[in-house]
Amino acid sequence: MNARTITLIGVVASLAFMGALMVGLSGGDQTTEADAPPTTTYSYSLLGHRALLELLGKLGVPAAASQHASMSRACGHLMVVAEPDGSDASLRDVTVDLPCPKAILFVLPKWEGDVDEAGFVRTPSLVSTSRVHAVLAALELDGSSVARLTSPSIWRTEGAPVPIAAVTDLQLLGIDDALEPVISTETGGILLARHANYENVYILADPDFINNQGLQRGQAAFAVGLLRHLGGDSAVVFDETVHGLKRSRSVWRALFAFPLALIAAHRVVVWLLLVWAFAKNTSGGEPEAAREGGFRYLVRNTASLLHGPAHRRNVLLRYLDAARLHVNVALGRTQPMTPSDLAARQDARRVTTSLAVITQRTQTLSDKQLAQDGVQLARAAYVWRKEMTDES
């Protein structure tokens, strides 16, 4: 397998790795916002609750829609469960006994309708009261009744905000021992009640006081005041799991969320740099030259590495030591010649330059001078060796 093939495999592996990350990131949702009912916080239709979510944000109230672990996210805050549609799928996730949130507001369903391509409900219609009773049963309020009538002129409140604008087909709950009225009419119809069996659970009978069309018709002040009354200064979490919007926990999704996203980005960058370096060092003609040149290429490459200023002086001193050793061997000496023996031999042979002078210059010259005179010193050492041994 040649270098180009290995490089290609490395690139393909990198692309496959990044593709797997993207696939993992894009998965995990069971229902998309586009397929959800029109009563979610993602809906801009008359029946949606997007206006309230955005209004809270503009007022500086922390608010968010939750598609996973809503109870834990709402711990210590107000959780709003708006309009489960009464189907078995939605009621499966309706739970009353949730001690973690500061307060829970269940909003009963009232409207339904088909969403058009533009995301709006053109002709909303009232849901059947049986659907509303199904939600009440899930809230352990089987004995509660539902009535629809015209808006009253007088409201009774227990410290809660007072509704101002009128509502068409006002939906109210009847008197029930399981309900403690918070906002009611003078005839006893209940708009907002606290669950008698759960201190932090509240039921809002009519969603038109907080949905998009309600805010459009003047209920904004009441809606914000109601949430502030129930949750105080806490954040507001809108649970969307009851509408089928469930985002499962995913290792891939967590990997791309802060702060793990920083680690993931670092990994990808390092991976790409490694592939680039690998490709650069395993492509081109230099390895081919190494295979063809053999030992000659190895010597040339080693020489180029030793050519730097930091190595030049050490290399030259090693060469002088090798020249001295060569003379000892050529003269049949079993022990290195002493300085006096070496000086006597040099005088007898009338050498051009003594080894001591060459060594001293090598040690004392600056790096810049050594770069200029290094070759001459090496040649002088070579001549000294020839003159000491009668080599031709």
C-alpha positions as CSV (number, residue, x, y, z in Angstrom):
1,M,0.0,0.0,0.0
2,N,1.6,3.3,-1.1
3,A,1.6,6.6,0.7
4,R,-1.1,8.1,-1.5
5,T,-3.5,5.3,-0.7
6,I,-2.8,5.7,3.0
7,T,-3.5,9.4,2.7
8,L,-6.8,8.7,0.9
9,I,-7.8,6.3,3.7
10,G,-7.0,8.9,6.3
11,V,-9.1,11.6,4.6
12,V,-12.1,9.2,4.1
13,A,-11.9,8.2,7.7
14,S,-12.0,11.9,8.8
15,L,-15.0,12.6,6.6
16,A,-16.8,9.6,8.0
17,F,-16.1,10.6,11.5
18,M,-17.5,14.1,10.9
19,G,-20.5,12.7,9.1
20,A,-21.3,10.5,12.1
21,L,-21.2,13.5,14.3
22,M,-23.7,15.4,12.1
23,V,-26.0,12.5,11.9
24,G,-26.0,12.1,15.7
25,L,-26.6,15.8,16.1
26,S,-29.6,15.9,13.8
27,G,-31.3,12.9,15.4
28,G,-33.3,12.5,18.6
29,D,-36.6,14.3,18.2
30,Q,-39.8,12.3,18.1
31,T,-41.9,15.1,16.8
32,T,-40.8,18.3,15.1
33,E,-42.3,21.8,15.9
34,A,-43.8,21.9,12.5
35,D,-45.9,18.7,13.2
36,A,-46.9,19.7,16.7
37,P,-50.4,20.9,17.6
38,P,-51.2,24.6,17.2
39,T,-51.4,25.1,21.0
40,T,-47.6,25.0,21.7
41,T,-45.2,27.8,22.5
42,Y,-43.7,27.4,19.0
43,S,-47.0,28.3,17.3
44,Y,-47.8,31.8,16.0
45,S,-51.4,30.9,15.3
46,L,-54.3,32.3,17.3
47,L,-54.3,29.2,19.5
48,G,-50.5,29.1,20.2
49,H,-48.6,30.5,23.1
50,R,-45.6,32.0,21.3
51,A,-46.7,35.6,22.1
52,L,-46.6,35.0,25.9
53,L,-43.2,33.4,25.7
54,E,-41.7,36.3,23.8
55,L,-43.5,38.9,26.0
56,L,-42.0,37.4,29.1
57,G,-38.6,37.6,27.5
58,K,-39.0,41.3,26.6
59,L,-40.1,42.0,30.2
60,G,-36.9,40.3,31.5
61,V,-38.7,37.3,32.9
62,P,-36.6,34.1,32.3
63,A,-38.9,31.8,30.2
64,A,-38.2,28.7,28.0
65,A,-40.0,25.8,26.3
66,S,-38.9,22.4,27.5
67,Q,-38.8,19.2,25.5
68,H,-37.0,17.1,28.0
69,A,-37.0,16.6,31.8
70,S,-39.4,19.5,32.3
71,M,-39.9,18.8,36.0
72,S,-36.2,19.0,36.8
73,R,-35.7,22.1,34.7
74,A,-38.6,23.7,36.4
75,C,-37.4,22.8,39.9
76,G,-37.9,25.9,42.0
77,H,-39.7,27.7,39.2
78,L,-43.2,27.9,37.6
79,M,-44.1,25.2,35.2
80,V,-46.9,25.7,32.7
81,V,-48.6,22.7,31.1
82,A,-50.7,24.3,28.4
83,E,-53.6,22.5,26.8
84,P,-53.0,18.8,26.6
85,D,-55.5,17.8,23.9
86,G,-57.1,15.0,25.9
87,S,-55.8,12.2,23.8
88,D,-54.3,9.1,25.4
89,A,-50.8,10.1,24.0
90,S,-50.9,13.5,25.7
91,L,-52.5,12.4,28.9
92,R,-49.8,9.8,29.4
93,D,-47.4,12.5,30.4
94,V,-49.8,14.5,32.6
95,T,-48.7,14.1,36.2
96,V,-50.1,16.0,39.1
97,D,-47.8,15.0,42.0
98,L,-44.7,17.0,41.1
99,P,-43.1,18.4,44.2
100,C,-40.1,19.9,42.6
101,P,-41.5,23.0,40.7
102,K,-42.5,26.0,42.8
103,A,-45.9,25.9,41.2
104,I,-47.6,24.1,38.3
105,L,-50.3,25.7,36.1
106,F,-52.4,23.3,34.1
107,V,-54.3,25.0,31.3
108,L,-57.3,23.1,30.1
109,P,-57.9,22.7,26.3
110,K,-60.6,24.7,24.5
111,W,-59.8,25.1,20.8
112,E,-58.7,22.8,18.0
113,G,-58.1,23.3,14.3
114,D,-55.9,22.3,11.3
115,V,-52.7,24.3,10.7
116,D,-52.3,25.5,7.1
117,E,-49.0,25.7,5.2
118,A,-48.4,29.2,6.6
119,G,-48.6,27.8,10.2
120,F,-52.0,29.4,11.0
121,V,-55.4,28.0,12.1
122,R,-58.0,29.7,9.9
123,T,-61.1,28.2,11.3
124,P,-60.7,27.1,15.0
125,S,-63.4,25.2,16.6
126,L,-64.3,24.3,20.2
127,V,-63.1,20.9,21.5
128,S,-65.8,18.7,23.0
129,T,-66.3,18.9,26.7
130,S,-65.5,15.2,26.9
131,R,-62.0,16.0,25.9
132,V,-61.8,18.6,28.7
133,H,-63.2,16.0,31.2
134,A,-60.5,13.6,30.1
135,V,-57.8,16.1,31.1
136,L,-59.6,16.8,34.4
137,A,-59.7,13.0,35.1
138,A,-55.9,12.8,34.5
139,L,-55.6,15.7,37.1
140,E,-57.6,13.6,39.6
141,L,-60.6,16.0,39.2
142,D,-63.2,13.5,37.9
143,G,-66.1,15.2,39.6
144,S,-65.5,18.6,38.1
145,S,-67.9,20.0,35.6
146,V,-67.3,22.3,32.6
147,A,-69.5,25.1,31.3
148,R,-69.2,27.7,28.5
149,L,-71.0,31.0,28.8
150,T,-70.6,34.8,28.3
151,S,-68.0,36.8,30.2
152,P,-69.3,38.1,33.6
153,S,-69.1,41.7,34.6
154,I,-67.8,40.9,38.1
155,W,-64.9,38.7,39.1
156,R,-64.0,37.5,42.6
157,T,-60.3,37.0,43.2
158,E,-58.2,35.8,46.1
159,G,-55.3,38.2,45.6
160,A,-54.9,37.3,42.0
161,P,-55.0,39.7,39.0
162,V,-58.5,40.6,37.7
163,P,-59.3,39.8,34.1
164,I,-60.2,42.9,32.1
165,A,-61.1,41.9,28.5
166,A,-64.1,39.8,27.7
167,V,-63.6,36.3,26.3
168,T,-65.9,34.6,23.7
169,D,-67.4,31.3,24.9
170,L,-65.8,31.7,28.3
171,Q,-64.9,28.2,29.7
172,L,-65.3,27.8,33.5
173,L,-65.2,25.0,36.0
174,G,-68.1,24.2,38.3
175,I,-68.0,24.2,42.1
176,D,-66.1,21.2,43.4
177,D,-64.7,20.2,46.7
178,A,-61.4,19.2,45.0
179,L,-61.0,22.9,43.8
180,E,-60.2,26.0,45.8
181,P,-61.3,29.0,43.8
182,V,-58.7,31.7,43.2
183,I,-60.5,33.6,40.4
184,S,-64.3,33.0,40.1
185,T,-67.5,34.7,39.0
186,E,-70.2,35.9,41.4
187,T,-72.3,32.9,40.5
188,G,-69.5,30.4,41.4
189,G,-68.0,29.6,38.0
190,I,-64.2,29.0,38.5
191,L,-61.6,30.4,36.1
192,L,-58.5,29.7,38.2
193,A,-58.4,27.2,41.1
194,R,-55.9,25.5,43.3
195,H,-56.0,21.8,43.5
196,A,-57.2,21.0,47.0
197,N,-55.0,17.9,47.3
198,Y,-51.8,19.6,46.0
199,E,-50.5,22.8,47.4
200,N,-48.6,23.9,44.3
201,V,-51.0,22.8,41.5
202,Y,-53.3,25.3,39.8
203,I,-55.8,24.8,37.0
204,L,-56.7,27.6,34.5
205,A,-60.1,26.7,32.9
206,D,-59.8,28.9,29.8
207,P,-56.6,29.3,27.6
208,D,-57.9,32.4,25.9
209,F,-56.5,34.5,28.8
210,I,-52.9,33.5,27.9
211,N,-52.8,32.3,24.3
212,N,-51.9,34.4,21.2
213,Q,-55.5,35.5,20.4
214,G,-56.1,36.4,24.1
215,L,-53.0,38.6,24.2
216,Q,-54.1,40.2,20.9
217,R,-57.4,41.1,22.5
218,G,-56.0,42.8,25.6
219,Q,-55.2,40.0,28.1
220,A,-51.4,40.6,28.1
221,A,-51.4,42.4,31.5
222,F,-53.6,39.7,33.1
223,A,-51.5,36.9,31.7
224,V,-48.2,38.2,32.9
225,G,-49.7,39.2,36.3
226,L,-51.1,35.7,36.7
227,L,-47.8,34.0,36.1
228,R,-46.1,36.5,38.5
229,H,-48.8,35.8,41.1
230,L,-48.2,32.0,40.9
231,G,-44.4,31.9,40.4
232,G,-43.2,35.1,42.0
233,D,-39.8,36.2,40.6
234,S,-39.0,32.7,39.4
235,A,-38.5,31.6,35.8
236,V,-41.3,30.1,33.7
237,V,-40.9,26.7,32.0
238,F,-43.5,25.7,29.4
239,D,-43.7,21.9,29.2
240,E,-44.0,20.7,25.5
241,T,-43.7,17.0,26.2
242,V,-47.5,16.7,26.4
243,H,-47.6,17.8,22.8
244,G,-45.3,15.0,21.7
245,L,-42.3,17.3,21.5
246,K,-39.7,15.1,23.3
247,R,-36.0,15.6,22.8
248,S,-34.3,12.5,24.2
249,R,-30.9,12.8,25.9
250,S,-28.2,12.2,23.4
251,V,-24.5,11.9,23.8
252,W,-24.1,13.5,20.4
253,R,-26.3,16.4,21.3
254,A,-24.5,16.9,24.6
255,L,-21.2,16.8,22.7
256,F,-22.2,19.9,20.7
257,A,-23.6,21.8,23.7
258,F,-21.5,24.2,25.8
259,P,-19.0,23.4,27.3
260,L,-18.4,20.1,25.6
261,A,-18.7,21.8,22.2
262,L,-15.2,23.4,22.9
263,I,-13.7,19.9,23.3
264,A,-15.5,18.6,20.3
265,A,-14.2,21.5,18.1
266,H,-10.7,21.0,19.5
267,R,-10.8,17.3,18.6
268,V,-12.0,18.0,15.0
269,V,-9.3,20.6,14.5
270,V,-6.6,18.3,15.8
271,W,-7.9,15.5,13.7
272,L,-7.7,17.6,10.6
273,L,-4.2,18.9,11.4
274,L,-3.0,15.3,11.9
275,V,-4.5,14.3,8.5
276,W,-2.9,17.3,6.8
277,A,0.5,16.6,8.4
278,F,0.3,12.9,7.5
279,A,-0.6,13.7,3.9
280,K,2.2,16.2,3.6
281,N,4.8,13.8,5.0
282,T,3.7,10.7,3.0
283,S,3.3,12.3,-0.4
284,G,5.7,13.7,-2.9
285,G,9.1,12.5,-4.1
286,E,11.3,12.5,-1.0
287,P,10.5,9.0,0.2
288,E,11.0,7.7,-3.3
289,A,14.4,9.3,-3.3
290,A,15.2,7.6,0.0
291,R,14.3,4.2,-1.4
292,E,16.3,4.8,-4.5
293,G,19.4,6.4,-2.9
294,G,19.7,4.1,0.0
295,F,22.7,4.8,2.2
296,R,23.7,7.8,0.2
297,Y,20.3,9.5,0.9
298,L,20.7,8.7,4.6
299,V,24.1,10.3,4.7
300,R,23.0,13.4,2.8
301,N,19.9,13.8,5.0
302,T,21.9,13.4,8.2
303,A,24.4,16.0,6.9
304,S,21.6,18.5,6.3
305,L,20.3,18.0,9.8
306,L,23.8,18.7,11.3
307,H,24.4,21.7,9.1
308,G,22.7,24.1,11.6
309,P,24.8,26.5,13.7
310,A,24.1,24.6,16.9
311,H,25.7,21.4,15.5
312,R,28.5,22.8,13.3
313,R,31.1,23.2,16.1
314,N,30.4,19.8,17.7
315,V,30.6,18.1,14.3
316,L,34.0,19.7,13.5
317,L,35.4,18.8,16.9
318,R,34.3,15.2,16.4
319,Y,36.0,15.2,13.1
320,L,39.3,16.3,14.7
321,D,39.0,13.5,17.3
322,A,38.4,11.0,14.5
323,A,41.5,12.4,12.6
324,R,43.7,12.0,15.8
325,L,42.4,8.4,16.3
326,H,43.1,7.6,12.6
327,V,46.7,8.7,13.0
328,N,47.1,6.5,16.2
329,V,45.8,3.5,14.3
330,A,47.9,4.1,11.2
331,L,51.0,4.3,13.3
332,G,50.2,1.1,15.1
333,R,49.8,2.7,18.5
334,T,47.8,0.8,21.1
335,Q,47.5,3.9,23.3
336,P,46.7,7.5,22.3
337,M,49.8,9.6,21.7
338,T,50.6,12.1,24.4
339,P,50.7,15.8,23.5
340,S,54.5,15.7,23.6
341,D,54.6,12.7,21.3
342,L,52.1,14.3,19.0
343,A,54.1,17.5,18.9
344,A,57.4,15.6,18.2
345,R,55.8,13.7,15.4
346,Q,54.4,16.9,13.9
347,D,57.8,18.6,14.0
348,A,59.4,15.6,12.4
349,R,56.9,15.5,9.6
350,R,57.0,19.3,9.1
351,V,53.1,19.5,9.0
352,T,51.6,22.6,7.5
353,T,49.3,23.2,10.6
354,S,49.4,21.5,13.9
355,L,46.2,19.8,15.2
356,A,46.3,22.0,18.4
357,V,46.0,25.2,16.3
358,I,43.1,23.8,14.3
359,T,41.4,22.7,17.6
360,Q,41.9,26.1,19.2
361,R,40.5,27.9,16.3
362,T,37.4,25.6,16.2
363,Q,36.7,26.3,19.8
364,T,37.3,30.1,19.8
365,L,35.7,31.2,16.5
366,S,32.2,32.6,16.7
367,D,29.2,30.8,15.1
368,K,29.3,33.3,12.2
369,Q,33.1,32.9,11.6
370,L,32.8,29.2,12.0
371,A,30.1,29.1,9.3
372,Q,32.6,30.8,7.0
373,D,35.8,29.0,8.0
374,G,34.5,25.7,9.0
375,V,35.2,24.0,5.7
376,Q,38.8,25.3,5.7
377,L,39.4,24.0,9.2
378,A,38.0,20.6,8.2
379,R,40.3,20.6,5.1
380,A,43.3,21.6,7.3
381,A,42.5,18.6,9.6
382,Y,42.4,16.4,6.5
383,V,45.7,17.6,5.3
384,W,47.2,17.2,8.8
385,R,46.1,13.5,8.8
386,K,47.6,12.9,5.4
387,E,50.9,14.5,6.4
388,M,51.1,12.6,9.6
389,T,50.6,9.2,7.9
390,D,52.2,9.6,4.5
391,E,48.9,9.0,2.9
392,S,48.7,9.9,-0.8
